[in-house]
Amino acid sequence: MTSSFPLFNLPSESILHVLKSMDYGEFISISLLSERAKRAVESMNLNYRYSFAVISNHISLVINLKATRVELRFTMDKKRENQANGFLALPDEMELSIFTSRSFEKWIGKGSCIKRWINHLKAVFHFSKFDCLQFDENASLFDIKELQIMFYSYDVLRISSDNGSDLKSILKHFPTRRLLLENDILKLLDDPYPVLIQNYDELVIEPLFDSPNIMKLDDLLIINSKTIEINNMNWTEKELNRFLKNWIKGSNPRMERLSIHFFSLEVTNLFEILKGIKCMEMPAEHTRWFKSCRGSVEPVTGGHDFYRCDGTKATIIIPAYTTHMVEMYVWYPHCVGETEEMEN
């Protein structure tokens, strides 16, 4: 943009029309010129689809839009990266990348303030919190209290570290209702009990693809989350049968949905899993609507119904798309959805 084209002397409608003809790199740059320029870009009502931040030996802020991905990657020079003592200062070398289906653009800057960029992105793309805050390897290089001040608002906390002390520190400083662990918590922590008993809305445990989850029945029985997803479970049908019988007796009272992805077990029918449990097989075409703790509604087709000791009904199914997984839905009154809710 040059002085021969005084954009901000134009009427608001004309400014907006010109901005819409630009690409993301251009109007992000323009939004930094002044408060008026920033307000003009904000008036475009850019609708983002997903936002997340990743902390490792660098820090990335990512905004996914309809057909574009905007990524700001903050790194440090080698001299600072090789610093031996204490925590590293927050990186200030910024690389802005714009990805589309047809092109890739990159800008590099220095002396950038991450906190300022976070606030700027939230204003420009109209979001109040990141959908996901992810901790990867080497996140402990930074002062966690400084990170806590900067990343205070997020929906999902995702931890990929393979260091148990890092995990405990992250969970202490970053409370969440939705926790995703890309590791085997039982191998990382001497005592996973304080984590498993937390009242999360959602707990997902994802060990490495080639590594079975070593979770035992007693571990699953103490999980106090509403939605539980366990991957690479190295269980037999008999062990799952024992869990269901414990649930019938009253275990896991907060659980609304359970998804278990087996490491090697192939489930073709529920006979062994439901052995000794009074249940009723529903017609394959029978569809009900389940409302999750996040408010989303999904169809539950067929399956087997059974009841716990207090009369609460549950349904267990083998999803149509895999034989290495079972799902269980608990039909509390607030979990019963309607077709209209799914359509909305």
Secondary structure, DSSP 8 states (H G I E B T S, - for coil): --TTS-GGGS-HHHHHHHHHTS-HHHHHHHHTT-HHHHHHHHTT----SEEEEEESSSEEEEEE-SSEEEEEEEE--HHHHT--SS-B----EEEEEEEESS-EEEEEEES--HHHHHHHHHHHHT-SSEEEEEE-TTGGGB-HHHHHHH---EEEEEE----HHHHHHHHHHS--SEEEESS-HHHH-S--HHHHTS--SEEEE---TTS-B---HHHHHH---SEEEEEEE---HHHHHHHHHHHHHT--TT--EEEEEESS---S-STTTTTT---EE--TT-EEEEE-TTS-EEEEES-EEEE-TTS-EEEEE--TT-SSEEEEEE--GGGB--HHHHH-
